Amino acid sequence: MPASALAFRDCHRRLSALLDAHARQSAPPTAALAGREQHSSVTELQPRAIAPMGS
């Protein structure tokens, strides 16, 4: 395995571990999530027809 691939794999492993630790640390308990309504800042998207390619 080339050195760059080993470095990438090591970086990915470390970043994944860091993100997992952060997610566990900042995630509120499940009961708290179930007790309150989640509001999203993203507006509801409406489905629409998509024109076929080449028309």
N, C-alpha and C positions, 0 to 999 in steps of 0.2 A: 504494500500500500504506500503510495507517495506521501512524503512528509506533509504536503498541503492537505491531503485527505485526512491524515491523522490529526492535524491541527484543527480542521473543521469539525471532525467528530468530537474532539475534546471540548471545543468551544460550544458545540450544540448540547453536549451532555451537561456542561456547567450552566448554560443558559436555561435549559429545561429544569434543572434542579432549583435554580434561583426563582423561576416563575412559579414552580410548584410550591415552594416555601412561601412566596408572597401571596399566592391564592389561598393557601391554608390560613395565613395570618390575617388577611383582610376580609375573609368571607364571614358574613354574619351567620348566626345559628339558623338552621332550617326552620325552626318554629317561628322565628322572627320574620322570616320571609313569607311564611304561610299566613301570618296574621295581618299582613298589610298588602294593599294593592300596589302592584308595580306600574308606574307610569313611564312611558317611553317618550323621549323627545322626538322620536322619528314619527312622521305622519304615516297614516295608513295608506298603503299603496293599493290602487285599484287595478284589477286585471284589464288588459287591453289586447286587441288582436295585433298580431305581428305579421307584416306583409311578407310574402315569400320572396326569396332571393331572386334577383333578376327581373323583377316586375317594374 
